[in-house]
Amino acid sequence: GHTTEILRLLENLSNAYSPRHYIVADTDEMSTHKINSFEQIRADRNPSATFPEYYVHRIPRSREVQQSWLSSVLTTLYSMWLSFPLTYRVKPDLVLCNGPGTCVPICISALLLGILGIKKVIIVYVESICRVEHLSLSGKILFHLSDYFIVQWPTLKEKYPKSVYLGRIV
């Protein structure tokens, strides 16, 4: 799902975006395997790279599927509490995300870096291709917080004029 989509977006990403820092839920082993495989293929295409150009970081899920809204607030706050030190340490130039709940605490932490005058981080949110008529919960939150909000269907562009429609990009 989300991991496959984000890796498709990264396939043609310039090596100038290095090192890459991936954030996954602490219980998500499948995404970690997909990322490692993707990065191994990338390294095989560029054998001159002698150091790791990527890192995988783990944070607690901000919301599990079918989790109650009230408890989601608490788990999201906990995830944000653990995300800010990571975001502060990495100080990314760009946060590119596409929907899983783990992106919300990271984006809010990145915004805090700017608010605190530490570093302005550009946030690009790409709504999942499966979202044709309505935004995901992460999309509804990050629509207001991202610098660029990309949708992959014209119906969403009509509903959300601030968004950027580029067609199907994954």
Secondary structure, DSSP 8 states (H G I E B T S, - for coil): -HHHHHHHHHTT--TTS-SEEEEEETT-HHHHHHHHHHHHHHHHH-TT--S--EEEEEE--S--TT--HHHHHHHHHHHHHHHHHHHHHH--SEEEE-S-TTHHHHHHHHHHHHHTTS---EEEEE--TT-SSS--HHHHHHTTT-SEEEESSHHHHHH-TTSEE-S---
